[in-house]
């Protein structure tokens, strides 16, 4: 089975007469062509700058990940921390319950005379 593809003669003439067009950049006048080229160059340089920033940031993060922090407390910082801890305990003395540190503390517990229906 053979089918024919009928194309109007005017379309064939138009397709044969069409010449390859000049590139769009060459159709522009010189000042506008320079502006388009400079805009493209600015886009390329901005992209390269962003890639460079990402690479430097990744290098910095990898360097931080490799660093293994050690114990940095010295005798002076331990004394300061103990003093701050004591000040904090003193300021919270009215709020905290009076128990030993090894005892279990239950906050918000209902008094014995309160009846709780389950």
Buried (B, 14 or more C-beta within 10 A) or exposed (E): EEEEEEEEEEEEEEEEEEEEEEEEEEEBEEEEBEEEEEEEEEEEEEEEEEEEEEEEEEEEEEEEEEEEEEEEEEEEEEEEEEEEEEEEEEEEEEEEEEEEEEEEEEEEEEEEEEEEEE
